[in-house]
Each structure stands twice: as C-alpha cells, then as structure tokens.
Amino acid sequence: MGFDFHNLFSLPNAAAALLSVMQLTAYWLAGNKDRRGWWLGIAGAVPWCFVMVTSELYGLLPLVIGLQVIYVRNIVKWSREVPDES
C-alpha cells in the first residue's frame, strides 16, 4: 500500500492516514505515561491486519506482531508498578 499521489482521497490513502494518526497518538499517550496509549496501539492491530491482507503486504506481519508483543508487555509492566504517592 503505497501512498497514491494521483488520487489523494482514495480509500487506501484514507486508511493509511487514519492508521498513521492512530499509531502516533498511541505513542504520544504512552510517552505521557497514559495507559490508553498501549490500549490504542493494541486496537490498531485490527485495521493494520485488514490493510495487510487486502493489500497483500505480508512484510508488515513481523512489525504488527512485534508491536503487539511490546504493547502487551508494557501494559503488564505498568500494571505491576506501584503508583508514586508524592
């Protein structure tokens, strides 16, 4: 799924833009120590898998699996931390 500059408002371009915003938002939230970032990242796997299969971009599979492992790991790790009582 490359970005189609000849048809900017195509469905694949809209999907790529939406998924990009979703992933950037997830990282932004996680960087602000907001657990919702990790959950948003996990939720993003569903549309990424759809795009991967429909566009036959199976090279994205290691990335999608790797990100899910990291997201789940971080949720578990953050859940074990004791909140700072300052």
N, CA, C and O atoms as a MOPAC input file, in Angstrom:
PM7 MOZYME 1SCF
protein

 N      0.85500 1    -1.16800 1     0.00000 1
 C      0.00000 1     0.00000 1     0.00000 1
 C      0.89600 1     1.22300 1     0.00000 1
 O      1.29400 1     1.70100 1     1.06200 1
 N      1.21100 1     1.72500 1    -1.15900 1
 C      1.95300 1     2.96300 1    -1.24600 1
 C      0.99100 1     4.13200 1    -1.23500 1
 O     -0.20600 1     3.96500 1    -1.47000 1
 N      1.50700 1     5.29800 1    -0.96600 1
 C      0.65200 1     6.48100 1    -0.96700 1
 C      0.43500 1     6.90500 1    -2.40900 1
 O      1.40000 1     7.11600 1    -3.14300 1
 N     -0.80800 1     7.03300 1    -2.81900 1
 C     -1.18300 1     7.36300 1    -4.18300 1
 C     -1.35400 1     8.87400 1    -4.30200 1
 O     -2.36900 1     9.42500 1    -3.87600 1
 N     -0.36100 1     9.53600 1    -4.88000 1
 C     -0.41500 1    10.99000 1    -5.01500 1
 C     -1.34800 1    11.43600 1    -6.13800 1
 O     -1.69700 1    12.61300 1    -6.21600 1
 N     -1.75600 1    10.50800 1    -7.00900 1
 C     -2.66000 1    10.86000 1    -8.10200 1
 C     -4.11300 1    10.85200 1    -7.65800 1
 O     -4.96300 1    11.48600 1    -8.28400 1
 N     -4.39800 1    10.13700 1    -6.58400 1
 C     -5.76700 1    10.05300 1    -6.07100 1
 C     -5.70200 1    10.21500 1    -4.55800 1
 O     -5.84200 1     9.24300 1    -3.81600 1
 N     -5.49100 1    11.44100 1    -4.10700 1
 C     -5.24200 1    11.70800 1    -2.69200 1
 C     -6.36300 1    11.26100 1    -1.76200 1
 O     -6.10600 1    10.92500 1    -0.60600 1
 N     -7.59300 1    11.25300 1    -2.24700 1
 C     -8.72100 1    10.94700 1    -1.38500 1
 C     -9.23900 1     9.52400 1    -1.58200 1
 O    -10.41900 1     9.25100 1    -1.35700 1
 N     -8.36000 1     8.62200 1    -2.00200 1
 C     -8.76000 1     7.23100 1    -2.17800 1
 C     -8.88800 1     6.53900 1    -0.83200 1
 O     -8.34900 1     7.01700 1     0.16600 1
 N     -9.59500 1     5.42000 1    -0.79500 1
 C     -9.77000 1     4.65500 1     0.44000 1
 C     -8.43800 1     4.17700 1     1.01800 1
 O     -8.23400 1     4.30000 1     2.22600 1
 N     -7.52800 1     3.64000 1     0.21100 1
 C     -6.24100 1     3.23100 1     0.78900 1
 C     -5.46300 1     4.39600 1     1.41600 1
 O     -4.82300 1     4.22400 1     2.45400 1
 N     -5.51400 1     5.56100 1     0.80100 1
 C     -4.83600 1     6.72500 1     1.38400 1
 C     -5.50000 1     7.14300 1     2.68800 1
 O     -4.81900 1     7.48900 1     3.65400 1
 N     -6.82200 1     7.11200 1     2.71800 1
 C     -7.53900 1     7.47100 1     3.94500 1
 C     -7.20700 1     6.48200 1     5.05500 1
 O     -7.00300 1     6.88200 1     6.20100 1
 N     -7.15300 1     5.19400 1     4.72200 1
 C     -6.81600 1     4.17400 1     5.71700 1
 C     -5.39600 1     4.37300 1     6.23200 1
 O     -5.15200 1     4.28200 1     7.43600 1
 N     -4.46300 1     4.64300 1     5.33000 1
 C     -3.06800 1     4.86300 1     5.73900 1
 C     -2.96200 1     6.08700 1     6.64200 1
 O     -2.25200 1     6.05700 1     7.64800 1
 N     -3.65700 1     7.15300 1     6.29100 1
 C     -3.61000 1     8.36900 1     7.10600 1
 C     -4.22800 1     8.13200 1     8.47900 1
 O     -3.66300 1     8.55300 1     9.48900 1
 N     -5.37100 1     7.47000 1     8.53200 1
 C     -6.03600 1     7.19000 1     9.79600 1
 C     -5.18000 1     6.29800 1    10.69100 1
 O     -5.04200 1     6.56600 1    11.88400 1
 N     -4.60900 1     5.24800 1    10.12700 1
 C     -3.75900 1     4.35400 1    10.90900 1
 C     -2.49500 1     5.05700 1    11.39000 1
 O     -2.01600 1     4.79100 1    12.49200 1
 N     -1.96300 1     5.93600 1    10.58300 1
 C     -0.78300 1     6.70100 1    10.99400 1
 C     -1.10700 1     7.59500 1    12.18100 1
 O     -0.35600 1     7.64000 1    13.15500 1
 N     -2.22600 1     8.30500 1    12.09900 1
 C     -2.64000 1     9.17200 1    13.20400 1
 C     -2.90000 1     8.34000 1    14.45500 1
 O     -2.53500 1     8.73900 1    15.56100 1
 N     -3.52600 1     7.19300 1    14.27700 1
 C     -3.83100 1     6.32100 1    15.41000 1
 C     -2.54500 1     5.85900 1    16.10800 1
 O     -2.46200 1     5.90800 1    17.33600 1
 N     -1.56300 1     5.42100 1    15.35600 1
 C     -0.32000 1     4.94000 1    15.94500 1
 C      0.47300 1     6.08000 1    16.57800 1
 O      1.04400 1     5.91000 1    17.65600 1
 N      0.51400 1     7.22500 1    15.92800 1
 C      1.21700 1     8.37400 1    16.50500 1
 C      0.55800 1     8.81400 1    17.81200 1
 O      1.24300 1     9.16400 1    18.77300 1
 N     -0.76900 1     8.79300 1    17.84100 1
 C     -1.48800 1     9.14200 1    19.06900 1
 C     -1.17900 1     8.13600 1    20.17500 1
 O     -0.99200 1     8.51700 1    21.33100 1
 N     -1.12500 1     6.86000 1    19.82300 1
 C     -0.80500 1     5.82700 1    20.81100 1
 C      0.57100 1     6.08000 1    21.42000 1
 O      0.73000 1     6.01400 1    22.63900 1
 N      1.55000 1     6.36500 1    20.59800 1
 C      2.89500 1     6.63300 1    21.11100 1
 C      2.93600 1     7.91800 1    21.92500 1
 O      3.64800 1     7.99100 1    22.92700 1
 N      2.19000 1     8.92200 1    21.51300 1
 C      2.14200 1    10.18400 1    22.25100 1
 C      1.57800 1     9.95100 1    23.65300 1
 O      2.13900 1    10.41900 1    24.64400 1
 N      0.46900 1     9.22700 1    23.72100 1
 C     -0.14300 1     8.93700 1    25.01200 1
 C      0.80000 1     8.11100 1    25.89200 1
 O      0.95000 1     8.39000 1    27.08200 1
 N      1.42200 1     7.11000 1    25.31000 1
 C      2.34800 1     6.27200 1    26.08400 1
 C      3.52800 1     7.09600 1    26.58300 1
 O      4.00400 1     6.89100 1    27.70000 1
 N      3.99600 1     8.02200 1    25.76300 1
 C      5.08400 1     8.89700 1    26.17500 1
 C      4.70600 1     9.80700 1    27.32600 1
 O      5.56700 1    10.26900 1    28.07400 1
 N      3.41000 1    10.06300 1    27.46700 1
 C      2.90000 1    10.85700 1    28.58500 1
 C      2.47200 1     9.97100 1    29.75400 1
 O      1.76600 1    10.41500 1    30.65900 1
 N      2.90800 1     8.72300 1    29.72000 1
 C      2.60100 1     7.73800 1    30.77400 1
 C      1.10100 1     7.51600 1    30.94500 1
 O      0.59800 1     7.37300 1    32.06000 1
 N      0.40500 1     7.49200 1    29.81700 1
 C     -1.03700 1     7.25600 1    29.79500 1
 C     -1.27400 1     5.85600 1    29.21700 1
 O     -0.95500 1     5.59800 1    28.05700 1
 N     -1.83400 1     4.96000 1    30.03000 1
 C     -2.05600 1     3.57400 1    29.61000 1
 C     -2.90900 1     3.46200 1    28.34700 1
 O     -2.79200 1     2.49000 1    27.60100 1
 N     -3.75100 1     4.43900 1    28.11300 1
 C     -4.60400 1     4.38700 1    26.92100 1
 C     -3.78600 1     4.29100 1    25.64300 1
 O     -4.26600 1     3.78000 1    24.63200 1
 N     -2.56100 1     4.77900 1    25.68700 1
 C     -1.69400 1     4.67600 1    24.51100 1
 C     -1.42600 1     3.24000 1    24.11800 1
 O     -1.47300 1     2.89000 1    22.93900 1
 N     -1.14100 1     2.40000 1    25.11900 1
 C     -0.87700 1     0.98800 1    24.82300 1
 C     -2.14700 1     0.29900 1    24.32900 1
 O     -2.09400 1    -0.51700 1    23.40900 1
 N     -3.29400 1     0.62700 1    24.94000 1
 C     -4.55600 1     0.02500 1    24.50100 1
 C     -4.91800 1     0.47300 1    23.08500 1
 O     -5.42600 1    -0.32100 1    22.29300 1
 N     -4.66200 1     1.72200 1    22.77000 1
 C     -4.92100 1     2.21300 1    21.41300 1
 C     -4.02000 1     1.49400 1    20.41700 1
 O     -4.45800 1     1.14500 1    19.32100 1
 N     -2.77400 1     1.27100 1    20.79100 1
 C     -1.85800 1     0.53000 1    19.92500 1
 C     -2.33900 1    -0.88700 1    19.67100 1
 O     -2.25700 1    -1.38500 1    18.54800 1
 N     -2.84100 1    -1.53700 1    20.71100 1
 C     -3.37100 1    -2.89500 1    20.54400 1
 C     -4.58700 1    -2.88200 1    19.62000 1
 O     -4.71800 1    -3.73200 1    18.73900 1
 N     -5.46500 1    -1.91600 1    19.83000 1
 C     -6.65400 1    -1.80900 1    18.97900 1
 C     -6.26600 1    -1.55400 1    17.52200 1
 O     -6.98600 1    -1.95100 1    16.60700 1
 N     -5.14100 1    -0.89800 1    17.31100 1
 C     -4.68300 1    -0.60000 1    15.95500 1
 C     -4.25700 1    -1.82000 1    15.16500 1
 O     -4.12400 1    -1.74200 1    13.94400 1
 N     -4.03900 1    -2.94300 1    15.82700 1
 C     -3.62200 1    -4.15100 1    15.12100 1
 C     -4.70900 1    -4.65900 1    14.17400 1
 O     -4.41200 1    -5.20200 1    13.11000 1
 N     -5.96000 1    -4.47800 1    14.56800 1
 C     -7.06100 1    -4.99000 1    13.74600 1
 C     -7.07600 1    -4.31700 1    12.37000 1
 O     -7.05300 1    -5.01900 1    11.35900 1
 N     -7.11500 1    -2.98600 1    12.29700 1
 C     -7.10600 1    -2.38000 1    10.95800 1
 C     -5.79500 1    -2.60700 1    10.21200 1
 O     -5.80200 1    -2.72300 1     8.98700 1
 N     -4.67200 1    -2.67200 1    10.92300 1
 C     -3.40400 1    -2.95600 1    10.24600 1
 C     -3.45100 1    -4.32800 1     9.59100 1
 O     -2.97900 1    -4.49000 1     8.46500 1
 N     -4.00800 1    -5.31300 1    10.27400 1
 C     -4.12100 1    -6.66500 1     9.69300 1
 C     -5.02900 1    -6.64600 1     8.46800 1
 O     -4.73800 1    -7.31100 1     7.47400 1
 N     -6.12000 1    -5.89500 1     8.52900 1
 C     -7.01500 1    -5.77000 1     7.38700 1
 C     -6.28300 1    -5.17200 1     6.19100 1
 O     -6.37800 1    -5.69100 1     5.07900 1
 N     -5.55400 1    -4.08300 1     6.42000 1
 C     -4.79700 1    -3.43800 1     5.34300 1
 C     -3.73600 1    -4.39100 1     4.80600 1
 O     -3.53200 1    -4.48400 1     3.59500 1
 N     -3.06500 1    -5.09300 1     5.70500 1
 C     -2.00300 1    -6.00300 1     5.30400 1
 C     -2.54800 1    -7.10000 1     4.38800 1
 O     -1.94300 1    -7.40000 1     3.35800 1
 N     -3.67500 1    -7.69600 1     4.74800 1
 C     -4.23800 1    -8.79100 1     3.96500 1
 C     -4.82200 1    -8.28500 1     2.65100 1
 O     -4.56900 1    -8.87000 1     1.59800 1
 N     -5.60100 1    -7.20400 1     2.69800 1
 C     -6.23900 1    -6.71200 1     1.47000 1
 C     -5.23400 1    -6.14200 1     0.48200 1
 O     -5.46400 1    -6.18400 1    -0.72700 1
 N     -4.12800 1    -5.61300 1     0.97800 1
 C     -3.11000 1    -5.04500 1     0.08400 1
 C     -1.97500 1    -6.02600 1    -0.19300 1
 O     -1.03600 1    -5.71200 1    -0.92500 1
 N     -2.07100 1    -7.21800 1     0.40000 1
 C     -1.04700 1    -8.25400 1     0.23700 1
 C      0.33600 1    -7.75800 1     0.62500 1
 O      1.32200 1    -8.02600 1    -0.06100 1
 N      0.39400 1    -7.03300 1     1.73500 1
 C      1.66400 1    -6.52000 1     2.25300 1
 C      2.08700 1    -7.35200 1     3.45700 1
 O      2.15300 1    -6.85500 1     4.58100 1
 N      2.36800 1    -8.60700 1     3.20600 1
 C      2.65800 1    -9.53700 1     4.28900 1
 C      3.99400 1    -9.25300 1     4.96700 1
 O      4.28300 1    -9.82200 1     6.02000 1
 N      4.79500 1    -8.39700 1     4.38900 1
 C      6.03400 1    -7.97500 1     5.03200 1
 C      5.78300 1    -7.16600 1     6.29900 1
 O      6.68500 1    -7.00500 1     7.12000 1
 N      4.56400 1    -6.65700 1     6.46300 1
 C      4.20300 1    -5.92100 1     7.68400 1
 C      3.91100 1    -6.84900 1     8.85800 1
 O      3.82100 1    -6.38700 1     9.99500 1
 N      3.76100 1    -8.14400 1     8.60500 1
 C      3.39900 1    -9.08400 1     9.66200 1
 C      4.37200 1    -9.06500 1    10.84200 1
 O      3.92100 1    -9.01100 1    11.98600 1
 N      5.69900 1    -9.10800 1    10.61100 1
 C      6.60900 1    -9.04800 1    11.76700 1
 C      6.45400 1    -7.76100 1    12.57400 1
 O      6.56600 1    -7.78200 1    13.80000 1
 N      6.20000 1    -6.64800 1    11.89800 1
 C      6.00600 1    -5.37600 1    12.59300 1
 C      4.74100 1    -5.41500 1    13.45200 1
 O      4.77600 1    -5.02800 1    14.62000 1
 N      3.63300 1    -5.87500 1    12.88600 1
 C      2.37200 1    -5.91600 1    13.62300 1
 C      2.48700 1    -6.84900 1    14.82700 1
 O      2.03600 1    -6.50300 1    15.91900 1
 N      3.08000 1    -8.01700 1    14.64300 1
 C      3.24600 1    -8.95700 1    15.76000 1
 C      4.18100 1    -8.36900 1    16.81100 1
 O      3.89500 1    -8.42900 1    18.00600 1
 N      5.29900 1    -7.79900 1    16.36400 1
 C      6.25700 1    -7.20700 1    17.29900 1
 C      5.65600 1    -6.07900 1    18.10900 1
 O      5.89300 1    -5.98500 1    19.31300 1
 N      4.89000 1    -5.23200 1    17.47400 1
 C      4.25200 1    -4.13200 1    18.20000 1
 C      3.25100 1    -4.65200 1    19.22700 1
 O      3.15800 1    -4.10900 1    20.32700 1
 N      2.50600 1    -5.69300 1    18.88100 1
 C      1.54100 1    -6.23700 1    19.83500 1
 C      2.24800 1    -6.82000 1    21.05600 1
 O      1.78300 1    -6.65900 1    22.18500 1
 N      3.36700 1    -7.49500 1    20.82700 1
 C      4.14800 1    -8.04300 1    21.94500 1
 C      4.62000 1    -6.90500 1    22.85400 1
 O      4.54400 1    -7.01200 1    24.07800 1
 N      5.10600 1    -5.81700 1    22.25300 1
 C      5.59500 1    -4.67600 1    23.03400 1
 C      4.44500 1    -4.00700 1    23.78700 1
 O      4.58700 1    -3.66700 1    24.96100 1
 N      3.31400 1    -3.81700 1    23.12000 1
 C      2.17700 1    -3.17700 1    23.77900 1
 C      1.71800 1    -3.98400 1    24.98100 1
 O      1.52400 1    -3.42700 1    26.06200 1
 N      1.54400 1    -5.28400 1    24.80900 1
 C      1.08300 1    -6.13000 1    25.91400 1
 C      2.12200 1    -6.16000 1    27.02700 1
 O      1.77100 1    -6.07300 1    28.20400 1
 N      3.39200 1    -6.28200 1    26.66800 1
 C      4.46800 1    -6.27300 1    27.67200 1
 C      4.41700 1    -5.00600 1    28.50200 1
 O      4.53100 1    -5.05600 1    29.72700 1
 N      4.24800 1    -3.88100 1    27.84800 1
 C      4.24900 1    -2.60800 1    28.56900 1
 C      3.02000 1    -2.43100 1    29.44900 1
 O      3.11700 1    -1.85800 1    30.53400 1
 N      1.87000 1    -2.91300 1    29.00100 1
 C      0.68400 1    -2.84700 1    29.85800 1
 C      0.89900 1    -3.68000 1    31.10600 1
 O      0.58900 1    -3.24200 1    32.21400 1
 N      1.43000 1    -4.88300 1    30.92700 1
 C      1.68200 1    -5.75900 1    32.08000 1
 C      2.70800 1    -5.12000 1    33.00500 1
 O      2.52200 1    -5.10000 1    34.22200 1
 N      3.78600 1    -4.60100 1    32.43600 1
 C      4.83800 1    -3.98100 1    33.24100 1
 C      4.30100 1    -2.77600 1    34.00900 1
 O      4.59400 1    -2.62200 1    35.19500 1
 N      3.52900 1    -1.92800 1    33.35700 1
 C      2.99000 1    -0.74400 1    34.00900 1
 C      1.98200 1    -1.12800 1    35.08500 1
 O      1.86100 1    -0.43300 1    36.09400 1
 N      1.25900 1    -2.22400 1    34.88200 1
 C      0.27400 1    -2.65700 1    35.87000 1
 C      0.93600 1    -3.11700 1    37.15900 1
 O      0.32800 1    -3.04600 1    38.22700 1
 N      2.15900 1    -3.58300 1    37.07000 1
 C      2.88600 1    -4.07400 1    38.24900 1
 C      3.55100 1    -2.96600 1    39.03200 1
 O      3.94200 1    -3.17600 1    40.18000 1
 N      3.69200 1    -1.78300 1    38.43900 1
 C      4.34600 1    -0.67800 1    39.11700 1
 C      3.45500 1    -0.11500 1    40.22300 1
 O      2.23800 1    -0.00400 1    40.07400 1
 N      4.08900 1     0.23000 1    41.31300 1
 C      3.36900 1     0.87200 1    42.41400 1
 C      3.28500 1     2.36500 1    42.11700 1
 O      4.31000 1     2.99100 1    41.84600 1
 N      2.08000 1     2.95400 1    42.16300 1
 C      1.97700 1     4.38700 1    41.87700 1
 C      2.75900 1     5.23100 1    42.89500 1
 O      2.81000 1     4.92000 1    44.08500 1
 N      3.35100 1     6.28800 1    42.39100 1
 C      4.10800 1     7.21800 1    43.24000 1
 C      3.12000 1     8.01300 1    44.08100 1
 O      2.18000 1     8.59700 1    43.54200 1
 N      3.32100 1     8.04400 1    45.39600 1
 C      2.39400 1     8.73600 1    46.29700 1
 C      2.94200 1    10.07800 1    46.72900 1
 O      2.85000 1    10.44100 1    47.90100 1
 N      3.51300 1    10.81800 1    45.79100 1
 C      4.07600 1    12.15100 1    46.12200 1
 C      2.98000 1    13.17500 1    46.24300 1
 O      3.25500 1    14.34400 1    46.51400 1

